[in-house]
Amino acid sequence: MEINELIFKEFVRNGYAENKEKKVWDISERKFLYLTPELAKGFLNLRSFPAYKKQVVDREIALMKAHSKELIKEINGENFNLIDIFCGDGTKAIELMKLFKGNGEIKYCPINVTNYLTDLAIKNVRGAKIPNVKEFEFQNCECNGKKLDDFIAGVRGGKYSRNVILLLGSVLASYEINDYLFKLSNAMLPGDYLIIGNGIRTGDRLASLETYKHDIWNSWFIHLMTGLGFNKEEVSYDARFGNSRVEMFYKVNIDKEISHGGKKISFKKGDEILAAILYKYFDHEFEKFCKMYFSEVKLFKDEDNEYALVVCRK
C-alpha cells in the first residue's frame, strides 16, 4: 500500500497525547482532507450527498441570491479578485459571480491544497461563461499561514485592487475562530470583503451527533487512513462531542507498525486518530467574533436559523 509522504510526516511531527492508557494522534488540520485526488473526490461525494447538499450547499446559494442586492451594493460596481478558499469545484463561486453581472469585472482566484480541485474549479467557471469573469489565477497552498497571505497580496494589482474572499462550506468551523479571523483580517486591506458561510446553532450547542456518524464522512476520511498505511478493516470510524466541538475519529483495531523513510510509528489496538473537528456557534457568538476583526459585519440567516452568510468589510 502506498504511503502518503505528507500524511506520514505529519504523524511523526505531531506525535501523540496519552489518554487513559491509549495514544490519541491528531491529524485534524483541514488541509489534509483534500490532499490527494481520492480525498478530493471523497469531499465532492459529500457535497453531492442529498442531506449535506440541502443543509449546506443549497442554503449558501439561497442566502447569496436572497441578499444579492446587499452584496452588489457593498462591492459598488468595482472590479475585484474573488479569492475562493478551499474552492471545491467552484459551484458556489459561480452562483455568486452570476449575481454581479454588469457590476464590474472579476478575476477568479481559487485556492486549495491540490490542483485537482483548483483545476476543476477553473474548468467549471470557464464552462459557466460568466461575462464579467475576465481573468484567472490559482494557488495550491495550505489555505492558512504565510503562503495564503502572500497570495492574497499578490493577486492585487492593476485594475483588480480590491479582494473579496470566500470562506464557505463551514470551513471556518474546522479552525480556532479567533486565530483564523485575526490572521485573515491582517492579510486584507480596508475596503476588502470576507464572505463566510457557516452553520449556526439554536437550542443545545452540541446536538445531532448521528449526522456526523453517517458513513458518508467515513467515505471521505478513510483515504487519510489508507494514505497512512492502514487497510480499511484495521480502523473503525466514529464521532463524538469533546472539547466543546464535534470530533470525528478512527479507532485502531489492531497492533500495527508502519515504517516509511527510515521512520516508524507504532499503533496499539484502541489508539485513536482524530481526523476532523467542527466547532459549533450561536449566531450572536459568530457575529461577535467577526466584529472583533472587521469594521462592518452583516449576518444573514436562513429561515430555519441553521445557517448564516456573514459579510465582513475590513
Secondary structure, DSSP 8 states (H G I E B T S, - for coil): ----HHHHHHHHHH-EEEETTEEEEE---GGGGGSSHHHHHHHHHHHHSHHHIIIIIHHHHHHHHHTHHHHHHHHTT--EEEEEET-TTSHHHHHHHHHTTTS--EEEEEEESSHHHHHHHHHHHHHHT-TTEEEE--EES-SSSHHHHHHHHHT-BTTB--EEEEE-TTGGGGS-HHHHHHHHHHT--TT-EEEEEEE-B-SSSS--THHHHSHHHHHHHHHHHHHHT--GGGEEEEEEEETTEEEEEEEE-S-EEEEETTEEEEE-TT-EEEEEEEE--BHHHHHHHHHTT-SEEEEEE-TTSSEEEEEEE-
